[in-house]
């Protein structure tokens, strides 16, 4: 991605914020114009009255705070506009989910990788936090999972997550198996 290209920077900032928020693409629709580490989303599909989402600064290229700051500096989205709006022609264009996903897919193919499918960012963020020893209960709260949704989600993606957890964080693996495998299998 080109850090001087308005569209690339909007996509990158959105991507790393989504990743470290462990959030969904469709949740980013507005901002209040402040430099933030907490974003207030006025409404989402699962929280019609709005919700706050959080992140912590990260070391390296994927720091969401640095990416968001660069995006805001480069694109200067309107105060009453979309958070990830980017300069386009003589104005601003909101970053749509379709444009975001298509651009990431094109970049993945250009790098010789398969594009992420479905909840790929969500899954990757979950794996990253689990490998950083974030407890499962914290992940459940971060992802705003209710009841058994967390267990069902992890169970659905066990084939993706398990090999990485086993290799990178074996001390987490036993708890992962305990949570994701039905009692009959354990």
N, C-alpha and C positions, 0 to 999 in steps of 0.2 A: 504494500500500500504506500502511496505517496503522501507524506505528511504535509505537503503543500497543496494537495488537491482537495477542494472543499468536500466533494462527495466521499472520497476515500476517508477523510478524517472524520466525517459524520458517522460512517459505517464503523470505523475502528473504535471511536469513542463509545458508540452504542454497544458494540460487541464486548469490549472489556468491562463496561459497566454492567451489562447483562450477566456476564460471566461471574464477576465478583459479588453481584447482588444475588446470584443464583436465582435469577428471575426469568420471566418469559418475555419474548419479543414484544408482544402486544401491550405490555404494561406502560410503555413510555410515550406519553402523549402531551405533557405540559411541564413547565417549570416556573419558579417564582423569581427568577433573575438573580439569585444569590449564589455565591460560591458555596458549594454544599458538600457535605459528606453524608447528609441525610436528604433524601428527596421525598417530597410529599406528592404522591400521585392522587389527583383529585377523585378518580374513580377507576376501577378496574372491573373485569368480568367477575372476579371472585370477591371483590370488596367495593360494592356500589357507593359506599360513603367515603372511599379513599383509604389510603394506607401510606405509611412511611416505609421506605426501603433504605438500607444502609450498606456501606462498604468501608473497608480500611485501605489505606495506602499500601501499595505493593512495591517491592523492589523490582526493577527491571522495566522492560519495554511494555509490559501489560498493566502498568499502574493506571487504574481507572481515573484517579484524580488528575494525573498529568495529561491523560488522553482527553478527558472532558475539558480541562483548561485550554488545551491546544485547539480543540474543536470550537469552543466558545470564542477564542481569540481569532481564529481563522474565519469562521462562518458568521459570527455575531448574529445568532438567531434573534428574531424579534421577541421582545418581552412577553407579548401575548401570543406567541407562536409555539410551534412544536420544539421540544428540547433539542432534538437532533436534526432540525432544519439546516440545510446547507445552501450556500450561495448558488444560484442557478439563474442564468440569463440576467435580467435586471432586477431580480428579487430573491426570494428564498423558496425552496421546495421542501416540504416535510419529507423526512425519510420514512417511506412506507415499508411495511413488513415484506411485501413482494420485492421491492428494490433491494432491501437489505439482504434477503435470502439469496436472490439471484446474483448479487455482487459477491457475496461470500462463496457461492458455488463456483463462479467464474475464477475467483482467486485460487480456490482449492485446486481446480482442474489445471490452472496455469502452473501451480506448484507440483503437479503430478499426484495430487491426493484426491481421494473420493470426497465429494461434498457431504457435509453433515446432513442427516435426515431427521425429520421430526423434531424431537426434543434434544437434539445433539448438544446444544450449548448447555441445556439444563443437566444432561447426563454428565457432560465433561466437568461442569462446575461441582456437581455432587462428588465425583471421583476426586477432583483436586482437593476439596475440603476434607474428605475422608482420609486421603493420603497425608494431609497436614495434621492428622489426629484430632480433627473437630469431631466431638462425640455425635453419635447418631441422633440423640435427643435434640441437640443444637441444630443439626441439619433439618430435622423435622420442623422445628420452629422457624428456621430461616426460610424454608421453602413453603411455609404456611400450609403444611399438610395437616389434614384433620383425620382423626381416627386411624383406620387401616390403610388409608390411601398411601401413606409413606411406605409401609411394608409391601403393598401391592406394586408400587412403582419400582422399588428396589428389586423385588422378585422378578419383575418383567425384564429388568436389565442386568440380571445376575451374570449372564454369559459375557457381557461387556465388562462389567466392573470387577468380577472376581479375580481374573488373572492378574490384573494390575495391583489390586489390594494385596493379594497373596505375595506378589514379588516385592512390592515397595513398602508395605506396612503389615507384615505378618501378624503383629500384635493386634491389629484391627480385624483381621480375617475371621477369627473365631466368632467375634460379635456379629460380623456381617453375616456369616452362615447361620448363626442363631436367629437373627432377625428375618432373614430372607427365606430360609428353608422351612417348610411345614414340619411340625413336630414328628410326624410319621417317618420322615426321611432322615432326621438327625439321629 
